[in-house]
Amino acid sequence: MSFVSAITAIATHPRNPGYGSAHHAFGKAGILPTTRFCYTVRLILLPQCCENEMKIGLFYGSTTCYTEIVAEKIQALIGADTLELNNIKQVPLSKMAEYDILILGLSTWDFGEIQEDWEAHWDDISQVNLQGKTIAIYGMGDQIGYAEWFIDAVGMLHEAIAPQQPIRIGFWPSEGYDFIASKALTEDGEYFCGLALDDENQYDLTDQRLNDWVSQILTEIAERL
Protein backbone atom coordinates (compact mmCIF):
# COMPACT_ATOMS: atom_id res chain seq x y z
CA MET A 1 0.00 0.00 0.00
CA SER A 2 1.35 3.44 -0.91
CA PHE A 3 1.86 6.11 1.72
CA VAL A 4 -1.08 8.15 0.44
CA SER A 5 -3.28 5.06 0.38
CA ALA A 6 -2.33 4.30 3.97
CA ILE A 7 -3.29 7.79 5.08
CA THR A 8 -6.54 7.64 3.12
CA ALA A 9 -7.37 4.35 4.78
CA ILE A 10 -7.09 6.04 8.17
CA ALA A 11 -9.39 8.92 7.22
CA THR A 12 -10.09 11.45 4.51
CA HIS A 13 -9.51 15.15 4.89
CA PRO A 14 -11.42 16.40 7.96
CA ARG A 15 -12.01 19.91 6.65
CA ASN A 16 -10.95 20.79 3.11
CA PRO A 17 -13.51 21.41 0.32
CA GLY A 18 -14.50 18.30 -1.56
CA TYR A 19 -13.46 15.86 1.14
CA GLY A 20 -15.25 14.08 3.96
CA SER A 21 -14.73 14.55 7.66
CA ALA A 22 -12.30 12.51 9.70
CA HIS A 23 -14.79 12.68 12.55
CA HIS A 24 -17.53 11.31 10.33
CA ALA A 25 -15.19 8.64 9.01
CA PHE A 26 -15.13 7.12 12.46
CA GLY A 27 -18.77 7.75 13.32
CA LYS A 28 -20.48 10.04 15.81
CA ALA A 29 -19.24 7.98 18.70
CA GLY A 30 -15.67 8.90 17.78
CA ILE A 31 -14.28 5.37 17.64
CA LEU A 32 -10.86 6.79 16.89
CA PRO A 33 -10.43 10.07 18.84
CA THR A 34 -8.90 13.01 17.02
CA THR A 35 -5.75 12.98 19.14
CA ARG A 36 -5.17 9.31 18.29
CA PHE A 37 -5.87 9.98 14.62
CA CYS A 38 -3.27 12.76 14.74
CA TYR A 39 -0.77 10.44 16.43
CA THR A 40 -1.43 7.66 13.90
CA VAL A 41 -0.89 10.00 10.95
CA ARG A 42 2.25 11.29 12.65
CA LEU A 43 3.68 7.76 12.93
CA ILE A 44 3.30 7.34 9.18
CA LEU A 45 4.39 10.88 8.33
CA LEU A 46 7.63 10.99 10.32
CA PRO A 47 9.51 8.27 8.37
CA GLN A 48 8.44 9.90 5.12
CA CYS A 49 9.69 13.31 6.27
CA CYS A 50 13.01 11.76 7.28
CA GLU A 51 13.33 9.87 4.01
CA ASN A 52 12.68 13.06 2.05
CA GLU A 53 14.73 15.20 4.47
CA MET A 54 11.76 17.50 4.94
CA LYS A 55 11.51 19.91 7.85
CA ILE A 56 8.53 21.78 9.27
CA GLY A 57 9.03 25.28 10.63
CA LEU A 58 6.38 27.11 12.64
CA PHE A 59 6.82 30.89 12.62
CA TYR A 60 4.67 32.96 14.95
CA GLY A 61 4.30 36.42 16.45
CA SER A 62 2.67 36.66 19.87
CA THR A 63 1.89 39.73 21.97
CA THR A 64 -0.19 38.20 24.76
CA CYS A 65 1.17 34.62 24.61
CA TYR A 66 -1.99 33.04 23.17
CA THR A 67 -0.54 32.55 19.68
CA GLU A 68 2.63 31.18 21.25
CA ILE A 69 0.65 28.75 23.42
CA VAL A 70 -1.09 27.43 20.29
CA ALA A 71 2.30 27.08 18.58
CA GLU A 72 3.53 24.96 21.48
CA LYS A 73 0.40 22.80 21.31
CA ILE A 74 0.94 22.23 17.59
CA GLN A 75 4.52 21.21 18.27
CA ALA A 76 3.35 18.79 20.96
CA LEU A 77 0.89 17.20 18.51
CA ILE A 78 3.33 16.88 15.63
CA GLY A 79 6.51 16.34 17.63
CA ALA A 80 9.50 18.52 18.50
CA ASP A 81 11.72 16.22 16.45
CA THR A 82 9.79 17.16 13.31
CA LEU A 83 8.57 20.70 13.92
CA GLU A 84 10.73 23.63 15.03
CA LEU A 85 9.29 26.78 16.64
CA ASN A 86 10.46 30.23 15.52
CA ASN A 87 9.38 33.42 17.29
CA ILE A 88 9.68 36.11 14.62
CA LYS A 89 10.49 38.68 17.28
CA GLN A 90 13.81 36.86 17.63
CA VAL A 91 14.22 35.05 14.30
CA PRO A 92 14.36 36.69 10.83
CA LEU A 93 11.81 35.61 8.23
CA SER A 94 14.71 34.66 5.96
CA LYS A 95 15.00 31.47 8.04
CA MET A 96 11.80 30.27 6.34
CA ALA A 97 14.00 29.31 3.40
CA GLU A 98 15.41 26.45 5.48
CA TYR A 99 12.07 24.61 5.66
CA ASP A 100 10.01 22.69 3.11
CA ILE A 101 6.79 23.05 5.12
CA LEU A 102 5.71 26.15 7.03
CA ILE A 103 3.02 26.88 9.59
CA LEU A 104 2.46 30.58 10.21
CA GLY A 105 0.67 31.92 13.29
CA LEU A 106 -0.55 35.41 14.09
CA SER A 107 -3.38 37.34 15.71
CA THR A 108 -5.63 40.17 14.56
CA TRP A 109 -5.64 43.33 16.66
CA ASP A 110 -8.28 46.03 17.09
CA PHE A 111 -9.88 46.96 13.77
CA GLY A 112 -8.23 44.41 11.51
CA GLU A 113 -4.61 45.18 12.33
CA ILE A 114 -1.68 42.76 12.08
CA GLN A 115 0.14 41.58 15.19
CA GLU A 116 3.10 43.88 15.92
CA ASP A 117 5.92 41.41 15.26
CA TRP A 118 4.49 40.46 11.89
CA GLU A 119 3.88 44.12 11.09
CA ALA A 120 7.54 44.92 11.83
CA HIS A 121 8.65 42.28 9.30
CA TRP A 122 5.81 42.68 6.79
CA ASP A 123 8.00 44.05 4.00
CA ASP A 124 10.38 41.11 4.44
CA ILE A 125 7.73 38.58 3.38
CA SER A 126 8.18 39.36 -0.31
CA GLN A 127 11.95 38.89 0.04
CA VAL A 128 11.67 35.26 1.15
CA ASN A 129 11.45 32.63 -1.59
CA LEU A 130 8.27 30.72 -0.74
CA GLN A 131 7.58 29.27 -4.17
CA GLY A 132 6.74 25.59 -3.95
CA LYS A 133 6.72 25.55 -0.16
CA THR A 134 3.72 24.04 1.62
CA ILE A 135 2.15 26.60 3.95
CA ALA A 136 -0.64 26.51 6.53
CA ILE A 137 -1.82 29.50 8.57
CA TYR A 138 -3.62 29.80 11.90
CA GLY A 139 -4.91 32.95 13.54
CA MET A 140 -6.36 34.23 16.80
CA GLY A 141 -9.31 36.64 16.80
CA ASP A 142 -12.37 37.96 18.62
CA GLN A 143 -15.56 37.29 16.65
CA ILE A 144 -17.81 39.21 19.05
CA GLY A 145 -15.76 42.23 20.07
CA TYR A 146 -14.42 42.79 16.55
CA ALA A 147 -17.03 41.03 14.43
CA GLU A 148 -16.30 43.08 11.30
CA TRP A 149 -12.60 42.23 11.31
CA PHE A 150 -12.52 38.62 12.51
CA ILE A 151 -9.05 37.10 11.87
CA ASP A 152 -8.44 39.66 9.11
CA ALA A 153 -4.70 39.23 9.63
CA VAL A 154 -4.94 35.63 8.39
CA GLY A 155 -6.41 36.86 5.12
CA MET A 156 -3.81 39.61 4.84
CA LEU A 157 -0.98 37.13 5.33
CA HIS A 158 -2.56 34.79 2.81
CA GLU A 159 -2.62 37.62 0.27
CA ALA A 160 0.94 38.65 1.09
CA ILE A 161 2.38 35.22 0.29
CA ALA A 162 0.09 34.48 -2.68
CA PRO A 163 2.29 36.12 -5.39
CA GLN A 164 5.03 33.58 -4.67
CA GLN A 165 2.65 30.71 -5.39
CA PRO A 166 3.22 28.48 -2.37
CA ILE A 167 1.12 25.34 -1.91
CA ARG A 168 -1.61 26.38 0.52
CA ILE A 169 -3.17 23.87 2.92
CA GLY A 170 -5.20 24.02 6.11
CA PHE A 171 -8.33 25.82 4.93
CA TRP A 172 -10.99 25.73 7.64
CA PRO A 173 -14.83 25.94 7.54
CA SER A 174 -16.48 29.20 8.60
CA GLU A 175 -19.44 27.32 10.04
CA GLY A 176 -19.68 27.52 13.82
CA TYR A 177 -18.55 31.13 14.15
CA ASP A 178 -20.66 34.27 14.67
CA PHE A 179 -19.07 37.26 12.93
CA ILE A 180 -19.95 39.95 10.39
CA ALA A 181 -16.98 40.04 8.03
CA SER A 182 -13.49 38.63 7.55
CA LYS A 183 -10.72 39.14 5.02
CA ALA A 184 -9.73 35.53 5.67
CA LEU A 185 -12.80 34.08 3.94
CA THR A 186 -12.60 32.24 0.64
CA GLU A 187 -14.54 33.67 -2.26
CA ASP A 188 -17.61 31.52 -1.54
CA GLY A 189 -17.52 32.39 2.15
CA GLU A 190 -17.55 28.76 3.23
CA TYR A 191 -13.95 28.55 4.43
CA PHE A 192 -11.26 30.58 6.10
CA CYS A 193 -7.84 30.43 4.45
CA GLY A 194 -6.47 29.14 7.75
CA LEU A 195 -7.53 27.90 11.17
CA ALA A 196 -9.64 30.42 13.10
CA LEU A 197 -9.30 30.34 16.89
CA ASP A 198 -11.20 32.56 19.33
CA ASP A 199 -10.06 32.13 22.92
CA GLU A 200 -12.15 35.13 23.98
CA ASN A 201 -15.52 33.62 23.11
CA GLN A 202 -14.98 29.94 22.21
CA TYR A 203 -12.08 28.86 24.40
CA ASP A 204 -13.74 25.51 25.06
CA LEU A 205 -13.58 24.70 21.33
CA THR A 206 -9.93 25.60 20.78
CA ASP A 207 -8.28 22.28 21.59
CA GLN A 208 -10.70 20.21 19.51
CA ARG A 209 -10.39 22.58 16.56
CA LEU A 210 -6.64 22.49 16.89
CA ASN A 211 -6.51 18.70 17.03
CA ASP A 212 -8.76 18.42 13.98
CA TRP A 213 -6.74 20.98 12.05
CA VAL A 214 -3.38 19.40 12.83
CA SER A 215 -4.75 16.03 11.71
CA GLN A 216 -5.96 17.70 8.54
CA ILE A 217 -2.69 19.37 7.62
CA LEU A 218 -0.70 16.22 8.38
CA THR A 219 -2.95 14.37 5.95
CA GLU A 220 -2.55 17.09 3.33
CA ILE A 221 1.22 17.10 3.78
CA ALA A 222 1.27 13.31 3.45
CA GLU A 223 -0.50 13.45 0.10
CA ARG A 224 2.25 15.70 -1.23
CA LEU A 225 5.23 13.60 -0.17
C-alpha positions in Angstrom: 0.0 0.0 0.0 1.3 3.4 -0.9 1.9 6.1 1.7 -1.1 8.1 0.4 -3.3 5.1 0.4 -2.3 4.3 4.0 -3.3 7.8 5.1 -6.5 7.6 3.1 -7.4 4.4 4.8 -7.1 6.0 8.2 -9.4 8.9 7.2 -10.1 11.5 4.5 -9.5 15.2 4.9 -11.4 16.4 8.0 -12.0 19.9 6.6 -11.0 20.8 3.1 -13.5 21.4 0.3 -14.5 18.3 -1.6 -13.5 15.9 1.1 -15.2 14.1 4.0 -14.7 14.6 7.7 -12.3 12.5 9.7 -14.8 12.7 12.5 -17.5 11.3 10.3 -15.2 8.6 9.0 -15.1 7.1 12.5 -18.8 7.8 13.3 -20.5 10.0 15.8 -19.2 8.0 18.7 -15.7 8.9 17.8 -14.3 5.4 17.6 -10.9 6.8 16.9 -10.4 10.1 18.8 -8.9 13.0 17.0 -5.8 13.0 19.1 -5.2 9.3 18.3 -5.9 10.0 14.6 -3.3 12.8 14.7 -0.8 10.4 16.4 -1.4 7.7 13.9 -0.9 10.0 11.0 2.3 11.3 12.6 3.7 7.8 12.9 3.3 7.3 9.2 4.4 10.9 8.3 7.6 11.0 10.3 9.5 8.3 8.4 8.4 9.9 5.1 9.7 13.3 6.3 13.0 11.8 7.3 13.3 9.9 4.0 12.7 13.1 2.0 14.7 15.2 4.5 11.8 17.5 4.9 11.5 19.9 7.8 8.5 21.8 9.3 9.0 25.3 10.6 6.4 27.1 12.6 6.8 30.9 12.6 4.7 33.0 15.0 4.3 36.4 16.5 2.7 36.7 19.9 1.9 39.7 22.0 -0.2 38.2 24.8 1.2 34.6 24.6 -2.0 33.0 23.2 -0.5 32.6 19.7 2.6 31.2 21.2 0.6 28.7 23.4 -1.1 27.4 20.3 2.3 27.1 18.6 3.5 25.0 21.5 0.4 22.8 21.3 0.9 22.2 17.6 4.5 21.2 18.3 3.3 18.8 21.0 0.9 17.2 18.5 3.3 16.9 15.6 6.5 16.3 17.6 9.5 18.5 18.5 11.7 16.2 16.5 9.8 17.2 13.3 8.6 20.7 13.9 10.7 23.6 15.0 9.3 26.8 16.6 10.5 30.2 15.5 9.4 33.4 17.3 9.7 36.1 14.6 10.5 38.7 17.3 13.8 36.9 17.6 14.2 35.1 14.3 14.4 36.7 10.8 11.8 35.6 8.2 14.7 34.7 6.0 15.0 31.5 8.0 11.8 30.3 6.3 14.0 29.3 3.4 15.4 26.4 5.5 12.1 24.6 5.7 10.0 22.7 3.1 6.8 23.0 5.1 5.7 26.2 7.0 3.0 26.9 9.6 2.5 30.6 10.2 0.7 31.9 13.3 -0.6 35.4 14.1 -3.4 37.3 15.7 -5.6 40.2 14.6 -5.6 43.3 16.7 -8.3 46.0 17.1 -9.9 47.0 13.8 -8.2 44.4 11.5 -4.6 45.2 12.3 -1.7 42.8 12.1 0.1 41.6 15.2 3.1 43.9 15.9 5.9 41.4 15.3 4.5 40.5 11.9 3.9 44.1 11.1 7.5 44.9 11.8 8.7 42.3 9.3 5.8 42.7 6.8 8.0 44.1 4.0 10.4 41.1 4.4 7.7 38.6 3.4 8.2 39.4 -0.3 11.9 38.9 0.0 11.7 35.3 1.2 11.4 32.6 -1.6 8.3 30.7 -0.7 7.6 29.3 -4.2 6.7 25.6 -3.9 6.7 25.5 -0.2 3.7 24.0 1.6 2.2 26.6 4.0 -0.6 26.5 6.5 -1.8 29.5 8.6 -3.6 29.8 11.9 -4.9 32.9 13.5 -6.4 34.2 16.8 -9.3 36.6 16.8 -12.4 38.0 18.6 -15.6 37.3 16.6 -17.8 39.2 19.0 -15.8 42.2 20.1 -14.4 42.8 16.6 -17.0 41.0 14.4 -16.3 43.1 11.3 -12.6 42.2 11.3 -12.5 38.6 12.5 -9.1 37.1 11.9 -8.4 39.7 9.1 -4.7 39.2 9.6 -4.9 35.6 8.4 -6.4 36.9 5.1 -3.8 39.6 4.8 -1.0 37.1 5.3 -2.6 34.8 2.8 -2.6 37.6 0.3 0.9 38.7 1.1 2.4 35.2 0.3 0.1 34.5 -2.7 2.3 36.1 -5.4 5.0 33.6 -4.7 2.6 30.7 -5.4 3.2 28.5 -2.4 1.1 25.3 -1.9 -1.6 26.4 0.5 -3.2 23.9 2.9 -5.2 24.0 6.1 -8.3 25.8 4.9 -11.0 25.7 7.6 -14.8 25.9 7.5 -16.5 29.2 8.6 -19.4 27.3 10.0 -19.7 27.5 13.8 -18.6 31.1 14.1 -20.7 34.3 14.7 -19.1 37.3 12.9 -20.0 39.9 10.4 -17.0 40.0 8.0 -13.5 38.6 7.6 -10.7 39.1 5.0 -9.7 35.5 5.7 -12.8 34.1 3.9 -12.6 32.2 0.6 -14.5 33.7 -2.3 -17.6 31.5 -1.5 -17.5 32.4 2.2 -17.5 28.8 3.2 -13.9 28.6 4.4 -11.3 30.6 6.1 -7.8 30.4 4.4 -6.5 29.1 7.7 -7.5 27.9 11.2 -9.6 30.4 13.1 -9.3 30.3 16.9 -11.2 32.6 19.3 -10.1 32.1 22.9 -12.2 35.1 24.0 -15.5 33.6 23.1 -15.0 29.9 22.2 -12.1 28.9 24.4 -13.7 25.5 25.1 -13.6 24.7 21.3 -9.9 25.6 20.8 -8.3 22.3 21.6 -10.7 20.2 19.5 -10.4 22.6 16.6 -6.6 22.5 16.9 -6.5 18.7 17.0 -8.8 18.4 14.0 -6.7 21.0 12.1 -3.4 19.4 12.8 -4.8 16.0 11.7 -6.0 17.7 8.5 -2.7 19.4 7.6 -0.7 16.2 8.4 -3.0 14.4 6.0 -2.6 17.1 3.3 1.2 17.1 3.8 1.3 13.3 3.5 -0.5 13.5 0.1 2.2 15.7 -1.2 5.2 13.6 -0.2 
